[in-house]
Amino acid sequence: MKLGTMILAATLALASSTVFASSCPKHMKAIDAALPNAKLNATQMADVKKLRADGETFHKAGKHAESMEALTKAEKLLGI
């Protein structure tokens, strides 16, 4: 692989991490706002809360792809 290609790949990887990092809190806020009015059964509500908590934990650990995966699953359960 050429040096320029490697630099571009590294730059894109860092940029995508930054994008995920800045969007995690937005997704957490959206989930928090939707929870009070959610029409979910107890199991679904517990799943959403766990996914939301996992998303925040991953975010704080710098694992933004994992955070977004958990938060996206929570949003899907909430229908947002």
Secondary structure, DSSP 4 states (H G I P E B T S, - for coil): --HHHHHHHHHHHHHHHHHHHHHHHHHHHHHHHHGGG----HHHHHHHHHHHHHHHHHHHTT-HHHHHHHHHHHHHHHT-
